């Protein structure tokens, strides 16, 4: 039975959401801007996290536009009182769409966690106006994490010791670790045109705000990893390495796929 490992009620989730924003918001803004985003647009942000992208969208679409942020839990969302931004508790799996004429729909790090991901991608274009855009972003978790610089030659060992059990743990909970690679074909099968794929990757430094994503993941999943056979000493070695300022490690690749609903004469 599906159970999301990254529980929305877990206090560690706020750290994870903030780390996601720090590391990936700039890349997401670039992909969203590439759709031609402009004032007056009606946008739907699915699984809005801490609300950072929704707040940015509300600034871009202006007072004549609107942004609806939906998530199964909205306790971490900060709307800052924007009048064109509404926040709603909503499940993209079981609830009806807020409307059916969006100019832009965006979901980051959401659908790979849902067993119904294929059905959702094929359903979302029906919520776009003709000419509207869908942008979905996911991590390519099939890409191994690579340490590029560290204090010792054995620094890769803590990453290798945790990465494979981490991937197995995700897959056991019906999270598709290759979903990012399948997205372009899913967009085309859903009837979207002008499908474009971009991948964003950067180097994270030990002790940085970006690498806090690894720390937050570990805090949420440590018990599960121990149950999977990871030793406490391996968890401790990984935690220590994250604070090493000599560490440089490649981030998770964020794959951004966007397509549009073409208007045919």
C-alpha positions in Angstrom: 0.0 0.0 0.0 1.3 3.5 -0.9 2.5 5.6 1.9 4.4 8.9 1.3 7.7 8.7 3.1 7.9 12.5 3.2 5.0 13.0 5.7 3.5 16.5 5.3 3.0 16.7 9.1 6.7 16.0 9.9 8.5 19.1 11.3 11.5 18.1 9.3 9.5 18.7 6.2 9.8 22.5 6.6 13.6 22.3 6.4 13.3 20.1 3.3 10.9 22.5 1.6 13.1 25.5 2.4 16.2 23.6 1.1 14.3 22.8 -2.1 13.5 26.5 -2.6 17.0 27.6 -2.0 18.5 25.1 -4.5 15.9 24.9 -7.2 13.6 28.0 -7.2 15.8 29.8 -9.7 15.7 26.9 -12.1 11.9 26.6 -11.8 11.4 30.3 -12.3 13.5 30.1 -15.6 11.3 27.2 -16.8 8.1 28.9 -15.9 9.3 32.2 -17.6 10.0 30.2 -20.8 6.3 29.6 -21.2 5.8 33.3 -21.9 4.3 33.9 -18.4 2.7 37.4 -18.3 0.3 39.5 -16.4 -3.3 38.4 -16.3 -2.5 34.7 -16.4 -4.5 32.2 -14.3 -2.1 29.7 -12.7 -2.4 26.5 -10.7 0.5 25.5 -8.4 0.1 21.9 -7.4 1.8 20.8 -4.2 3.0 24.3 -3.4 5.5 23.4 -0.6 6.3 26.5 1.3 4.6 28.7 -1.2 7.8 30.3 -2.7 7.0 29.6 -6.3 3.3 30.6 -5.9 4.3 33.9 -4.4 6.7 34.6 -7.3 3.9 33.6 -9.8 1.5 36.0 -8.1 4.0 38.8 -8.6 4.4 37.9 -12.3 0.7 37.7 -13.1 -0.2 41.0 -11.3 -3.5 42.1 -10.0 -5.4 41.0 -13.1 -4.1 37.5 -12.8 -4.6 34.8 -10.2 -2.7 31.9 -8.6 -4.3 29.0 -6.8 -2.0 26.9 -4.7 -3.2 23.5 -3.7 -1.7 20.8 -1.4 -2.9 18.0 0.8 -1.6 20.1 3.7 -1.0 23.8 3.6 0.5 24.3 7.1 3.9 25.3 5.7 2.6 27.8 3.0 3.3 31.5 3.5 1.1 33.6 1.2 2.1 37.0 2.7 -1.4 38.3 2.2 -1.3 38.5 -1.6 -4.8 39.2 -2.8 -4.3 37.3 -6.1 -3.1 34.2 -4.4 -5.4 31.7 -2.8 -4.3 28.6 -0.8 -6.5 25.5 -0.6 -6.2 22.0 0.9 -6.8 19.7 -2.1 -5.8 16.3 -3.4 -4.9 16.2 -7.1 -5.7 12.4 -6.9 -9.3 12.6 -5.5 -10.5 16.1 -5.9 -11.8 18.0 -8.9 -9.6 20.7 -10.5 -10.2 24.2 -9.2 -11.1 25.3 -12.7 -10.6 24.2 -16.3 -9.2 27.3 -18.0 -5.7 27.7 -16.6 -3.0 29.5 -18.6 -0.3 27.6 -16.6 -0.2 24.5 -14.4 3.0 23.7 -12.4 4.0 20.8 -10.2 7.4 20.3 -8.7 8.4 17.2 -6.8 4.9 15.9 -6.6 3.8 13.4 -9.2 6.6 10.9 -8.8 5.3 10.3 -5.3 1.8 9.4 -6.5 1.0 5.9 -7.9 -1.7 7.7 -10.1 1.0 9.8 -11.7 0.3 8.6 -15.3 -3.4 9.3 -15.0 -2.8 12.7 -13.6 -0.5 13.8 -16.4 -3.0 12.7 -18.9 -5.8 14.5 -17.1 -4.1 17.8 -16.4 -4.2 19.1 -20.0 -8.0 19.1 -19.8 -7.6 21.9 -17.2 -5.8 24.2 -19.6 -7.3 26.8 -21.9 -6.3 26.4 -25.5 -2.7 27.6 -25.7 -2.1 26.9 -22.0 1.0 25.4 -20.6 1.9 22.5 -18.3 5.2 22.4 -16.4 6.2 19.4 -14.4 9.5 19.1 -12.6 11.0 16.0 -10.9 14.4 14.7 -9.7 16.2 12.2 -11.9 16.9 9.8 -9.1 18.4 7.3 -11.5 21.4 9.6 -11.7 24.0 8.6 -9.1 25.2 11.2 -6.6 28.8 12.1 -7.3 31.3 13.5 -4.8 33.6 15.8 -6.8 35.9 17.0 -4.0 36.3 16.1 -0.3 38.8 15.9 2.5 39.6 12.2 1.8 39.5 9.6 -1.0 37.0 7.6 1.1 34.4 10.4 1.2 32.3 8.8 -1.5 31.6 5.8 0.8 29.0 7.4 3.0 27.1 8.5 -0.1 27.3 5.1 -1.7 26.3 3.4 1.6 23.0 5.5 1.8 22.1 6.2 -1.8 21.3 2.6 -2.9 19.2 1.8 0.2 17.5 5.2 -0.2 16.5 4.4 -3.8 15.2 1.0 -2.8 13.2 2.5 -0.1 11.6 5.0 -2.5 10.8 2.2 -5.0 9.3 0.0 -2.3 6.8 2.9 -1.6 5.8 3.1 -5.3 7.8 6.2 -6.0 9.1 6.0 -9.6 12.7 7.0 -9.4 12.9 7.1 -13.3 9.7 9.2 -13.6 11.6 12.3 -14.7 13.0 10.4 -17.7 9.5 9.2 -18.7 7.9 12.6 -18.5 8.6 13.9 -22.1 6.9 10.8 -23.6 4.0 11.2 -21.1 3.5 14.8 -22.2 3.4 13.8 -25.9 1.0 10.9 -25.1 -1.2 13.3 -23.2 -1.6 15.4 -26.4 0.7 18.3 -25.5 2.8 20.0 -28.2 6.1 22.0 -28.1 7.4 19.7 -25.5 10.8 20.9 -24.1 13.0 19.3 -21.5 15.6 21.1 -19.4 17.9 19.6 -16.7 19.4 21.7 -13.9 22.3 20.5 -11.8 24.7 22.3 -9.5 27.5 21.5 -7.1 26.7 21.7 -3.4 29.2 22.6 -0.8 29.4 20.9 2.6 27.7 23.0 5.3 25.7 25.1 2.8 22.0 25.8 2.9 21.6 23.8 -0.3 23.1 20.6 1.1 20.5 20.9 3.9 18.2 18.9 1.6 20.3 15.8 2.3 20.2 16.5 6.0 16.4 16.9 6.0 15.9 13.7 3.9 18.0 11.8 6.4 16.1 13.2 9.4 12.8 12.1 7.9 14.0 8.7 6.7 16.7 7.6 9.2 14.4 5.1 10.9 13.3 3.6 7.6 17.0 3.4 6.5 18.0 1.6 9.7 15.1 -0.9 9.1 16.5 -1.5 5.6 19.9 -2.5 7.1 21.9 0.7 7.0 24.1 0.9 10.1 23.9 3.8 12.6 27.7 4.4 12.0 26.9 4.9 8.3 24.3 7.5 9.1 26.7 9.3 11.4 29.4 9.3 8.8 27.1 10.8 6.2 25.9 13.5 8.7 29.5 14.4 9.5 30.4 14.6 5.8 27.6 17.0 5.1 29.3 19.6 7.5 32.7 19.2 5.8 33.3 22.6 4.0 35.8 20.8 1.7 33.0 18.6 0.3 31.6 19.3 -3.1 28.9 17.0 -4.4 26.6 17.2 -7.4 23.0 17.9 -6.6 20.0 15.9 -7.7 19.3 16.7 -11.3 16.0 18.6 -11.6 14.3 17.7 -14.9 11.8 20.3 -16.1 9.4 19.3 -18.8 6.9 21.8 -20.3 4.4 21.6 -23.1 1.4 23.5 -24.4 -2.1 22.7 -25.5 -2.0 23.8 -29.2 -4.9 25.6 -30.7 -5.9 24.0 -34.0 -8.1 25.8 -36.6 
